[in-house]
Amino acid sequence: MTYRCSCRRRHAGNQEACGDRRQVLGLAAWAAFGSLGLLAGCGERASEAQSLAPIEIDRSTSCELDGMLLSDYPGPKAQVHYAAQDKPSFFCDTVELFSTLLAGEQVRAVRAVYVQDMGKADWDAPQGHWIDAKTAFFVLGSKRHGSMGPTIASFAQEQDAAKFATEYGGKVLRFGDIKADMVDLSGGALHDTRM
């Protein structure tokens, strides 16, 4: 049996040299293919990160739960980016946000949650200043109201949350400290005289 390699030169009787060359070429091809996969993966991650960035509200942005226009009400707003959903779901109040996230029937996978930093945003007409809700500080039980009545103020800095609590009352909590029994929607909605 005569061995012929696929390269242009014949390696008469030297199958080992040709095999080595094929092995190197094969590894190079796999490395190049793998690099393309990594580059595609990087592009996907960059695209995903961009799609998870907070989206600014405008005059037509409405609340997922009740259709209220976010820009018509004071207090911190929220947005949730769910898996398999192109646009975020918006909430006109942080109480609605937590009520939704902590509901037993909540089964959608959450990719990102943003709230507004009320240490920087104007309480009466909040725009921008979106922060990751999971790293934020929250003030529960203050005298300040949002769209649903009593609300949970959100802050990027603990000292801003503490200052707010000193001025308006309430207790400073972290994201994981807020429980379902703290975010009853019936209280705010029942006492909102504008509805």
DAZI-V28782 format. One line per field, one symbol per residue. phi: phi as a letter, one per 20 degrees, with the letter a starting at -180 (. if undefined). psi: psi as a letter, one per 40 degrees, with the letter a starting at -180 (. if undefined). Layout:
phi: ???
psi: ???
This chain:
phi: .eeceeffeedgmdfffffffffffffffffffffffffffffffffffffeffdfecfdfdffecmffgfecfnfdbbcdefmcfdfedcebfffgfgffeffefcffeebccceeffcffgfbfcmlfcfffdfdcddneefddfdngcdfdbedffffffffffdnocecegfeedgfecfffffffdefee
psi: hhhhieidihghegddddddddddddddddddddddddddddddddddddeeiihiiadehihddeeihdeeiiiiiiihhiifhdiihiheiddddddddeidehehhhdihiiiheedihddghhafhihdeeihihhfieiiadebhihiiidhddddddddddeiihhiideehideefhddddddehee.
